[in-house]
Amino acid sequence: MEGNENPEEGLNIKSIFPQGIKKPQFHKKIKFPWKIKLFVILVAVVAVAYSSLLEYVEPNEFGIKVVQIGFNRGVQKKIYGTGLHLVLPFGMQQMHKLPRDLQVLELTNYQKAASQYAKIKSAAHIQTSDGFFVDVDVSIIYRIIDPYKVFTIIGPGNLFEDNGIIPKAEPTLKDSLGQLTTEDFFNSPKRVAKSDLTKKKLNLELESKGIRVEHVLVRYFRYSEEIQKNIEEKKLKDQLVFKNQAEARAAIENAKLTRIVQEGKVTVSVELENGKAYVTRKMAEKDLYYRKKIAQADLLVKLADAEKVRLKNEALKGKGAERMVGLKMAEVLTGLDVIILPSDGPDGVNPLDLNKSLELFDVREGGN
């Protein structure tokens, strides 16, 4: 570029858009098929019908239908369970709901310790039979057993609490727990017995109205500071007395145990000695029996040997014995190469004269 020439002077629209500028085209309006329109209409009708004609009863609820306009007007005796139920709109019919699950009424001055699902009221202020006052924390667990009676006698909504269980709870507790003395509150069996009595009295009042009390649990109780301190000191002293008595009984039982252990040891020692004596006696009897049998065996062996000798001697006295002796002598003479004997005279020896040889060895006397 030279001088003051403007580089933009040579540009024009055609050089930028050689094909020209096209006008924007708007899409035509979309037309939906009639089937889709019908489906949308049906969905809208179902949604309107569901919201205006159907009422859902939860799994933990009872349903009570009230007919305002039409036939069979009033509270219906039929109890509706879980699910969708037809309820005509425009005030013709109404579906009231009551809880099916367990309900809890908490009487306590410590609301933070109570259940978040419980109905909370102040602790029961009870006067004991000996004239002192105590604040008692109580949990009353109950349920609706006949929703029709509750609805018709007490009323709909939460009136089963406000007009049912709450007005009866504290007066009944005062009537039952008020029979206890100051110290009886620390006695668990007595306290539980009065709690059960409270439950029975509440059920006498409420079961005819469709409510049943399952449990009455006394969780905590507290007197005034001075009385509480005196009671605690007395209870500590009582516990110390009980502790000493328990230790005394434990010492007696330990002495009994020691005596039994010693007697057991003595009995074991005696039985062990008896066992040893028994073993010694049996060993002696075994040795005696063994020696007796050995002696009998030796006697039998010696008798057999003597019998053998006798039989042998008798055998040697029989016929042919001298010949056997001669044969034995012949065996003796077998190992000799030369024997010099006189052959003449009265002492002459003739080796061929067997009778002379027998007489020579004293086997036969005089040829017999």
C-alpha positions as CSV (number, residue, x, y, z in Angstrom):
1,M,0.0,0.0,0.0
2,E,1.2,3.5,-0.8
3,G,0.3,6.9,0.4
4,N,-3.0,7.4,2.2
5,E,-5.0,4.7,0.3
6,N,-7.7,3.1,2.4
7,P,-7.6,-0.7,2.1
8,E,-11.4,-1.0,2.7
9,E,-12.3,1.0,-0.4
10,G,-11.8,-1.9,-2.7
11,L,-14.2,-4.2,-0.7
12,N,-17.8,-4.8,-1.7
13,I,-20.6,-7.1,-0.6
14,K,-20.3,-9.3,-3.7
15,S,-16.6,-9.9,-2.9
16,I,-17.6,-11.1,0.6
17,F,-20.8,-13.0,-0.4
18,P,-20.3,-14.0,-4.0
19,Q,-23.6,-16.0,-4.0
20,G,-25.6,-13.2,-2.5
21,I,-27.5,-12.9,0.8
22,K,-30.3,-15.4,1.3
23,K,-33.4,-14.3,3.1
24,P,-34.2,-16.3,6.3
25,Q,-36.9,-18.9,5.9
26,F,-39.2,-19.6,8.8
27,H,-40.4,-23.3,9.4
28,K,-43.9,-24.1,8.8
29,K,-46.2,-24.9,11.9
30,I,-45.9,-28.5,13.0
31,K,-49.1,-30.5,13.0
32,F,-49.4,-33.4,15.5
33,P,-51.3,-36.5,14.5
34,W,-54.8,-36.9,16.1
35,K,-53.7,-40.0,18.0
36,I,-51.1,-38.0,20.0
37,K,-53.7,-35.2,20.7
38,L,-56.1,-37.9,22.0
39,F,-53.4,-39.4,24.2
40,V,-52.6,-36.0,25.7
41,I,-56.3,-35.4,26.4
42,L,-56.7,-38.8,28.1
43,V,-53.6,-38.2,30.2
44,A,-55.0,-34.8,31.3
45,V,-58.4,-36.4,32.1
46,V,-56.8,-39.2,34.1
47,A,-54.7,-36.6,36.1
48,V,-57.7,-34.5,36.9
49,A,-59.7,-37.6,37.9
50,Y,-56.8,-38.9,40.1
51,S,-56.5,-35.6,41.9
52,S,-60.3,-35.1,42.4
53,L,-61.8,-38.5,42.6
54,L,-59.2,-40.8,44.2
55,E,-57.8,-40.6,47.7
56,Y,-54.6,-42.5,48.7
57,V,-54.5,-44.1,52.2
58,E,-51.0,-44.6,53.5
59,P,-49.8,-48.0,54.9
60,N,-49.8,-46.6,58.5
61,E,-53.3,-45.1,58.2
62,F,-57.0,-46.0,58.5
63,G,-59.4,-44.5,56.1
64,I,-62.9,-43.3,57.3
65,K,-65.3,-42.1,54.6
66,V,-68.0,-39.6,55.4
67,V,-70.9,-39.2,52.8
68,Q,-72.3,-35.6,52.9
69,I,-74.6,-35.8,49.9
70,G,-76.4,-38.8,48.4
71,F,-77.5,-42.2,49.8
72,N,-76.4,-43.6,53.1
73,R,-75.2,-40.3,54.4
74,G,-73.0,-40.0,57.4
75,V,-69.9,-41.9,58.7
76,Q,-69.4,-45.2,56.9
77,K,-68.6,-48.2,59.1
78,K,-66.3,-49.7,56.5
79,I,-62.6,-49.1,57.4
80,Y,-60.5,-48.4,54.3
81,G,-57.0,-49.8,54.2
82,T,-53.9,-49.0,52.2
83,G,-54.4,-48.0,48.5
84,L,-56.5,-45.7,46.2
85,H,-60.2,-45.2,47.0
86,L,-63.0,-43.4,45.1
87,V,-64.1,-40.2,46.8
88,L,-66.7,-38.0,45.1
89,P,-65.7,-34.4,44.8
90,F,-67.4,-31.1,45.5
91,G,-68.0,-31.9,49.2
92,M,-70.2,-35.0,48.4
93,Q,-67.8,-37.3,50.2
94,Q,-64.7,-36.9,52.4
95,M,-61.9,-39.4,53.4
96,H,-60.7,-38.8,56.9
97,K,-57.5,-40.6,58.1
98,L,-56.4,-41.9,61.5
99,P,-53.0,-43.4,62.4
100,R,-52.7,-47.2,62.4
101,D,-49.2,-47.4,64.0
102,L,-48.1,-47.0,67.6
103,Q,-48.5,-43.5,69.1
104,V,-46.5,-42.1,72.0
105,L,-47.5,-39.5,74.6
106,E,-44.6,-38.1,76.5
107,L,-45.1,-36.4,79.9
108,T,-41.8,-34.8,80.6
109,N,-40.1,-31.5,81.5
110,Y,-37.1,-32.4,79.3
111,Q,-38.5,-32.1,75.8
112,K,-35.1,-32.5,74.1
113,A,-35.0,-36.1,75.6
114,A,-38.4,-37.0,74.1
115,S,-39.0,-38.6,70.8
116,Q,-39.6,-36.2,67.9
117,Y,-42.7,-38.3,66.9
118,A,-44.3,-38.1,70.3
119,K,-47.0,-35.8,71.6
120,I,-45.2,-33.9,74.4
121,K,-46.8,-32.6,77.6
122,S,-45.5,-31.5,81.0
123,A,-44.4,-34.1,83.5
124,A,-47.0,-35.5,85.8
125,H,-47.1,-33.7,89.1
126,I,-48.0,-36.4,91.6
127,Q,-48.5,-36.2,95.4
128,T,-47.2,-39.3,97.2
129,S,-49.2,-41.0,99.9
130,D,-47.0,-39.5,102.6
131,G,-47.6,-35.9,101.4
132,F,-44.7,-35.1,99.2
133,F,-44.8,-34.0,95.5
134,V,-42.8,-35.6,92.7
135,D,-42.5,-34.8,89.0
136,V,-42.7,-38.0,87.0
137,D,-41.6,-38.5,83.4
138,V,-43.8,-41.0,81.8
139,S,-44.1,-42.5,78.3
140,I,-47.5,-43.8,77.3
141,I,-47.5,-46.0,74.2
142,Y,-50.9,-46.7,72.7
143,R,-52.7,-47.5,69.4
144,I,-56.1,-47.0,67.7
145,I,-57.8,-50.4,67.6
146,D,-61.2,-49.3,66.3
147,P,-61.0,-46.2,64.1
148,Y,-64.8,-46.1,63.7
149,K,-65.4,-45.7,67.4
150,V,-62.6,-43.1,67.7
151,F,-64.1,-41.1,64.9
152,T,-67.7,-41.2,66.0
153,I,-67.1,-40.9,69.8
154,I,-64.0,-38.7,70.1
155,G,-63.8,-37.0,66.7
156,P,-61.6,-36.8,63.5
157,G,-58.0,-35.6,63.1
158,N,-55.9,-35.4,66.2
159,L,-58.8,-35.3,68.6
160,F,-57.9,-38.8,69.7
161,E,-54.9,-37.1,71.4
162,D,-56.5,-33.9,72.7
163,N,-59.9,-35.3,73.7
164,G,-58.9,-39.0,74.2
165,I,-55.6,-39.9,75.8
166,I,-54.3,-36.6,77.1
167,P,-57.2,-35.7,79.5
168,K,-57.1,-39.2,81.0
169,A,-53.3,-39.6,81.4
170,E,-52.3,-37.4,84.3
171,P,-55.4,-38.0,86.5
172,T,-55.0,-41.8,86.2
173,L,-51.2,-41.5,86.9
174,K,-52.0,-39.5,90.0
175,D,-54.6,-42.0,91.2
176,S,-52.2,-45.0,90.7
177,L,-48.7,-43.6,91.4
178,G,-50.1,-41.5,94.3
179,Q,-50.5,-44.7,96.3
180,L,-46.7,-44.9,96.6
181,T,-44.7,-43.4,99.4
182,T,-41.7,-41.2,98.8
183,E,-39.3,-44.2,99.1
184,D,-41.5,-46.5,97.1
185,F,-40.6,-44.7,94.0
186,F,-37.1,-46.1,94.4
187,N,-38.6,-49.6,94.6
188,S,-38.7,-50.9,91.1
189,P,-41.2,-53.8,91.6
190,K,-43.7,-51.5,93.3
191,R,-43.2,-48.7,90.7
192,V,-43.8,-51.2,87.9
193,A,-46.8,-52.6,89.6
194,K,-48.4,-49.2,89.8
195,S,-47.5,-48.5,86.2
196,D,-49.3,-51.7,85.2
197,L,-52.3,-50.5,87.3
198,T,-52.3,-47.2,85.4
199,K,-52.4,-49.1,82.1
200,K,-55.4,-51.2,83.2
201,K,-57.3,-48.1,84.4
202,L,-56.6,-46.2,81.1
203,N,-57.8,-49.2,79.1
204,L,-61.0,-49.4,81.1
205,E,-61.6,-45.8,80.1
206,L,-60.3,-45.8,76.5
207,E,-60.9,-49.3,75.0
208,S,-64.7,-48.5,74.7
209,K,-63.7,-45.5,72.6
210,G,-61.4,-47.5,70.3
211,I,-58.0,-46.8,71.9
212,R,-55.8,-49.4,73.7
213,V,-52.8,-48.5,75.9
214,E,-49.9,-51.0,75.3
215,H,-47.3,-49.7,77.8
216,V,-47.0,-47.1,80.6
217,L,-43.3,-46.6,81.3
218,V,-42.0,-44.4,84.2
219,R,-38.7,-43.2,82.9
220,Y,-37.6,-40.6,85.5
221,F,-38.9,-38.9,88.7
222,R,-37.6,-36.0,90.7
223,Y,-38.5,-34.4,94.0
224,S,-37.7,-30.9,95.2
225,E,-34.0,-30.3,95.9
226,E,-34.2,-30.6,99.7
227,I,-36.3,-33.8,99.6
228,Q,-34.2,-35.3,96.9
229,K,-31.0,-34.6,98.9
230,N,-32.5,-36.2,102.1
231,I,-33.8,-39.2,100.2
232,E,-30.4,-39.7,98.5
233,E,-28.6,-39.5,101.8
234,K,-31.0,-41.9,103.4
235,K,-30.7,-44.3,100.4
236,L,-27.0,-44.1,100.7
237,K,-27.2,-45.1,104.4
238,D,-29.6,-47.8,103.6
239,Q,-27.3,-49.1,100.8
240,L,-24.4,-49.0,103.3
241,V,-26.4,-51.1,105.7
242,F,-27.3,-53.5,103.0
243,K,-23.7,-53.6,101.9
244,N,-22.6,-54.5,105.4
245,Q,-25.3,-57.1,105.7
246,A,-24.3,-58.5,102.4
247,E,-20.6,-58.6,103.4
248,A,-21.5,-60.4,106.6
249,R,-23.6,-62.9,104.7
250,A,-20.7,-63.3,102.2
251,A,-18.3,-63.9,105.1
252,I,-20.5,-66.6,106.5
253,E,-20.9,-68.2,103.1
254,N,-17.1,-68.0,102.5
255,A,-16.6,-69.8,105.9
256,K,-19.0,-72.4,104.8
257,L,-17.3,-72.7,101.5
258,T,-13.8,-72.9,103.2
259,R,-15.1,-75.7,105.5
260,I,-16.6,-77.6,102.5
261,V,-13.4,-77.2,100.6
262,Q,-11.4,-78.5,103.6
263,E,-13.8,-81.4,104.1
264,G,-13.5,-82.1,100.4
265,K,-9.7,-82.2,100.6
266,V,-9.8,-84.5,103.6
267,T,-12.3,-86.7,101.8
268,V,-10.1,-86.8,98.7
269,S,-7.0,-87.6,100.8
270,V,-8.8,-90.4,102.6
271,E,-10.1,-91.8,99.3
272,L,-6.6,-91.5,97.8
273,E,-5.1,-93.5,100.8
274,N,-7.9,-96.0,100.5
275,G,-7.1,-96.3,96.8
276,K,-3.4,-96.8,97.5
277,A,-4.1,-99.4,100.2
278,Y,-6.4,-101.1,97.7
279,V,-3.7,-101.1,95.0
280,T,-1.1,-102.4,97.5
281,R,-3.5,-105.2,98.6
282,K,-4.3,-106.1,95.1
283,M,-0.5,-106.1,94.2
284,A,0.2,-108.4,97.1
285,E,-2.6,-110.7,96.1
286,K,-1.3,-110.7,92.6
287,D,2.3,-111.5,93.8
288,L,1.0,-114.3,96.1
289,Y,-1.1,-115.8,93.3
290,Y,1.9,-115.5,90.9
291,R,4.3,-117.2,93.3
292,K,1.7,-119.9,94.1
293,K,1.2,-120.6,90.4
294,I,5.0,-120.6,89.9
295,A,5.5,-123.1,92.8
296,Q,2.7,-125.3,91.4
297,A,4.3,-125.2,88.0
298,D,7.7,-126.0,89.4
299,L,6.2,-128.9,91.4
300,L,4.5,-130.2,88.3
301,V,7.8,-130.0,86.4
302,K,9.8,-131.8,89.1
303,L,7.1,-134.4,89.5
304,A,7.2,-134.9,85.7
305,D,11.0,-135.2,85.8
306,A,10.8,-137.7,88.7
307,E,8.2,-139.6,86.8
308,K,10.4,-139.5,83.7
309,V,13.4,-140.9,85.7
310,R,11.1,-143.6,87.2
311,L,9.8,-144.6,83.9
312,K,13.3,-144.6,82.5
313,N,14.6,-146.8,85.3
314,E,11.7,-149.2,84.8
315,A,12.4,-149.2,81.1
316,L,16.1,-150.0,81.9
317,K,15.0,-153.0,84.0
318,G,13.2,-154.6,81.2
319,K,14.4,-157.0,78.5
320,G,17.0,-155.7,76.2
321,A,18.3,-153.1,78.7
322,E,21.7,-154.8,78.9
323,R,21.9,-154.7,75.2
324,M,21.3,-151.1,75.2
325,V,24.1,-150.7,77.8
326,G,26.3,-152.7,75.6
327,L,25.5,-150.5,72.6
328,K,26.3,-147.5,74.7
329,M,29.6,-149.1,75.7
330,A,30.3,-149.9,72.1
331,E,29.7,-146.2,71.4
332,V,32.2,-145.3,74.1
333,L,34.8,-147.8,72.8
334,T,34.3,-146.4,69.3
335,G,36.7,-143.6,69.8
336,L,39.6,-145.9,71.0
337,D,42.1,-147.2,68.5
338,V,43.8,-149.8,70.8
339,I,42.9,-151.4,74.1
340,I,45.2,-153.8,75.8
341,L,43.4,-156.3,78.0
342,P,44.5,-159.6,79.4
343,S,42.8,-162.4,77.5
344,D,43.6,-165.4,79.8
345,G,43.2,-166.1,83.5
346,P,40.2,-165.3,85.6
347,D,40.3,-161.7,84.7
348,G,40.8,-162.2,81.0
349,V,38.6,-160.3,78.7
350,N,37.2,-161.6,75.5
351,P,35.6,-158.7,73.6
352,L,33.6,-161.2,71.7
353,D,32.0,-162.6,74.8
354,L,29.2,-160.2,75.5
355,N,28.1,-161.8,78.7
356,K,31.5,-161.4,80.2
357,S,31.5,-157.7,79.1
358,L,28.2,-157.2,80.9
359,E,29.5,-158.8,84.0
360,L,32.6,-156.7,83.7
361,F,30.6,-153.5,83.8
362,D,28.3,-154.7,86.6
363,V,25.3,-154.7,84.2
364,R,24.7,-158.4,84.8
365,E,25.7,-160.4,87.7
366,G,26.7,-164.0,87.2
367,G,25.4,-164.0,83.7
368,N,21.8,-163.0,84.8
